[in-house]
Amino acid sequence: MTKEIIVETKGLHKIYGSESLRVHALKGIDLEIKTGEMVAVMGPSGCGKTTLLNCLSGLDSINEGDVIIDNRPISSLNDNQMSEFRAKFMGFIFQTYNLLSVLTAQENVEMPLLVSGVKSSLAAEMAKNQLQEVGLLDWIDHKPDQLSGGQRQRVAIARALVNKPAIIWADEPTGNLDSSNEKEIMDLMARLNSEHNQTVVLVTHSDLVASYAHRIITMNDGVIVSSENIKK
Amino acid sequence: MEKLFGVQTDYLAYGSGIFASVMFLFLVFVAIRALVMFKIGARNLPRNPNQTVLIILGLMLSTTIIGASLGVGDTVTHSIRKVVFDGLGHTDQTIQPTGSRFFGEEFISGEQLEEIKQVIKLKTNNVDGVMSVVEIVLPAENLSNDRAEARMTLRGFNHSETYGFGKLFLLDGTEVNISSLGKNQLFLTGSAASTLSASSGDELRFYSTEGVHNFVVKGILKDGGLASGGSIKLAILNQLDMQNEFSLIDKFNQVILSNTGGIEGGQKYSEEITKNLRLAFSNADVSNEYFNLLNSEKIIDLLEKKIEINSENRSVSETDRETFVAYLQEIRKGMISDEFINLINDSGKRFLLISVLKELEDSLLIDKLLFLSRDLGQFEVVESKKDAIQFAEAIGSGTTTFLGLFGSFSIIVGILLIFLVMVLLSASRQTEMGMARAIGFKRHHLIQIFTLEGWLYAISSSLIGTLFGVAVSFTLVYLLQNAIGSDDFNISPHYTLTSLVITFSSGMILTLVTVIISSYRISNLNIIVAIRGLTEEMVKPPQIIWKDRFKNFLFAILWPVKVFKDLRKSSASVFRKIIRLIFSFFPPIWLWQIFKSIFSIFSPLYRQGWPLIILGVIASYYGIDLLQGTYFSIGISLIILGIGTFIRYIFSRNISISKIVNRIVASFEGLLLMIFWGSPFDTFEAWTGELETGVEIFILGGVAMVASSVWLIMNNTQIILWIFNFITGKTFSGLQAVFKTAVAYPINAKFRTGLTVSMFALIIFTLVINTVLSGLNNVGLNQPDRLTGGFDIQARLPKGFGIGDLKENIEDKGFSDKISIRVVAKSVNVPSLAKDSTNSESQFDDLSLKIVDQTYLDSNKFEFSHYDPKYGSNPRELWLSLKNDPNLAVLSNDVFESGDPFGPPREGFVIKDFSSDSGADEWTARQILFKPNTTSVDGIVVSRTVIGILDPLAEDFGNDWGSGPYMITSQDVMIDYLGKEIPFDTIYISLLDGDAKEIVPILEKIFIVSGLDAVDTIGQIENDAEAGESFNRLFQGFVGLGLLVGVAAIGVLSVRAVVERRKIIGTLRAIGYTSNMIQIQFLLEAIFVTVLGVFIGVGLGLLTSWNIFNSISDEVEGLTYVIPWANISILVAITVIFALITAFLPARQAAKIFPAEVLRNE
């Protein structure tokens, strides 16, 4: 079966700073990512991995070219439309989890649902189910500072998945974890990816993490130097 | 102002100035010694200029509040002083016949005048003018235009004596003198000319008991010199001409003295001149006799008791206490001295002593002292200007004390803000501080960094705060002008250098002390916790090593030895070692070490709670024993806190439940304290008896109630969150996420939120009480008859003038079409002494006897707070009983002891064995004996049966402008008591129709011959209400400054929240928050904290005002508790709007955060 292209970019340029301090972070990126694909972006520090992720997800603006997600050019969306699009279509996982320390695990997971206008009783139910899926049903009333690093990242994953988004963006999702937690998290992500057919784009330095991906894109100095499919 | 809180302002300025300077120099020393720490601290100021400005603005608010209260006090003092100087001109002392105080009008003869002048010449220095004065007050009419004045003062001066009293100038600047006045010519001062609309050449007519006197106005004088009269309507005449015209040949009312040094500078000689003259005029034999009467153990004991500073002597003012000390010193000498003679010849101080001696219940002694008082000296010397200036000072410092007292809430709130700012600063630098400690910085280095940084803030904020304080005080002064200003009394802004020094220094001390305490607290951090951003709970507290604590205590006792021992190991220079050793002998340092070590030994015990319980029991016991409400309340609070601490201690070992126990115990502590402090004032009286409290209970109670409510709420935040989730979940599912985070963040930051909520709650609490209670005053406007007795006009006549039949006179003069009168009633007051015959302890004390005519009894509508039902069941029946039985009387309400902790003590006759709280019909008729108040020489003692006590609202108009307690009885008493009928001097008019305001001037004009001086009673009530309203506005404006502090706290919190949560903002944007949602979330946070504070403040304010209302309504029937929702809503709206405005910029800043930028940083 031929998979549909869900993310597409042509001639993507990103420049930071003013005239005197210009940093050309992305230099004409052409990329296509298919539905259900798990893509790992690798490369040395400062090569533009996170910038690419931020530009693709609409968190950052672009200077040239365009990003088309699900056949929609994101440059045509205003701030509110983009926020709504992110809430319904995307999930994010960060290296430092970025959970709201004042809310419980369940409340953290409920947030994207509530933002999308889901009723609170339904949101609570869905959050609980999602936490069960990541193995944290017994921890739903705990706040982030009462959880271990691995557990926090599971909550972050649950938060990213709860809205059933089409794309998950993950920036160094295991960067703060030890090797056993890293494997556990990646097993979980791989399982969820295959079960829900969600597209996952992750930025990593870890070979282990990259080994879970269907394709590894390698970047250097703002350009893609290789795109290699991995045979499982 | 010369005094503040009983302390000389000069001393306060020196004290605070020196203390602030010492602190300043000490920090300069520290900064030089630890230059690196200073640089680390100082570099933070330019790093974030916006934050620095915000901090300085926040820190300056306490200083501004202090400055504003001092400025208002200065202005009031200055304005009254101005009135005094305008009124008295060059006159510093006055000499008058002693008998005038006892026998009414008495004069100085020409022979006596020469004698006085001789004495002044021989016995005094620094007197540059002596002048005799002839003075009378008469009704006057301008025949040229029909304008009239009921009370025109005529003063006759002798041109040859005017040296030293300034020159006279006409309005056009031409110099004139008294000798230029021809026969029946006079000068008018500006205010007199304006009242009579008089100009040069107008013919004036004066009405005396002897007939009419016509004079021509020779000119209008500029104020100043002999034309100084202030608001008095003054006419200046040639003395001889005046004496001839008014049959006052060889009669002088007084002699006035001017000291060298001009109008303001002469005061400094006043004390010495007065003392010398009193000695010269005193009668040695009588003074000796007086001394012998006072030289007794029981009087010494009484005076010693009176000078003690305790609650029993609450009513003893600082000035009175000084007088008692002076008497005590002189009596203890065992022999008469010049100082003693000076004291007893000061009539004010003499009568003060006599009034206190009444407590000995030795009426013979009192009678003898009063009798001797007449012959103490031939003439009485009064320090006119000094006394008046002291009065001005008292009013000014009273205003500042009042504002300072209520401003103390705002000052407390300001201190909380300083603390909050420092805590937030430390929070923002926690990792930095942890790292610093990790690389070798010691704790004292962190204290130095923060203190030195705070020092720079303190200097800037004190300076700016002082300037703002001056500006705010001048703004408030405009409100004051509306409240008490009039044509005769203008408020002119003024600020003294002393107040500036006090404001700046006290502001700096306050800020620095808070900064140092905060720095001490901030520096106490766990390095790992700080670096990794963990919570303190995760760190195990250090073990208590008792041996070390005791060792430290022993070392503290031998502190210099310890320092010496340490210095031996130190590598410091010999000079430094010597300096440190010398400093170790410095008592405060040594004592501080001992105190610290003792505290350290016992500190683990405090955590067990039981010491607090014991302390609380002791305080409550003493509170009950000494009848001190404040001690009792503190004691009970300590017991509650002690029990809570004890329970926590018991469960602290079991970590799994200690958190829940903590929360439950904290909730109970908060709830119990709130119930205790919020209960009606007499709740515990059944067990404790009636306890006394001072004004401090208001501040203590307010702070305690707010603190306990905030404590209760901040320990039950889950409930708030649940309520919010419930409401928002049902109604705004889309916005629930925003609501959830907006509430979750503040309730998780319990300390800073609790602090900010407390700030708002304290201020709103004070404002709500003020708003509710000022509404209660409106009872006068709603039921005016209770104040006026149903009389529209009240008028009085000068002594010796009669008015005949008022109605007939009006008809005869053709005014019956303009004035339609229903009733004319009359009364006259006779000063008396009275005693309660049913109470064996009762002594004769001042009571004014108000004798009224039958019409008064027939027509007045005054009501009663208490009455004997045997004589009637309603006011009319009671008045009718009085009319039918001349042996009956009623008393004014101020015969009851005042239960008002804020008000002055009641003076004069008191009913001791009947409580004002008793039911209205529980009064039983009783006999009151009374006699003339001069002496009992003639032994006239009359009795009347008192059947009721008047409504307290009747006091304003019931007592014919008099003060103190009074008794009303019918005119039959005249013959029994005085042996003759005396003329009535007060008239009450009830109109059939027409506006009293318009009728008053017509009446005054018709009866100008009789000098009738009338007021429109309703108009007077309205004016008083308006003045009261202006005072409320001034008060609210002043207290409202505290709201600025709360609003500043919201700003500080919002700015900090944005900085702290940048990454979370980015994450929220990533999961779908729009920038508007971020902005709304931050604004909602501000609203939530503000509304929580407002809610607590309004709730507690209403509760406390309800308690106050209940306490007052026992005494004043007819008061209704009305919650001024409109005013409160405006207050709430203003607070919330200002909080929103302050939070708007940080919220906008948060909304503009670009997600990729903050997320990339990781």
Interface residues (C-beta under 8 A of the other chain):
Chain A: T50 T51 N54 S57 L59 D60 D79 N80 S83 E84 R86 A87 K88 G91 F92 F94 Q95 T96 N98 L100 S101 V102 L103 E107 E110 M111 P112 L114 V115 S116 G117 V118 K119 S120 S121 D145 R159 D171
Chain B: L534 T535 N725 T728 G729 S733 G734 Q736 A737 K740 T741 A744 Y745 I747 N748 K1063 I1064 G1066 T1067 L1068 R1069 A1070 I1071 G1072 Y1073 T1074 S1075 N1076 M1077 F1154 P1155 A1156 L1159 R1160 E1162
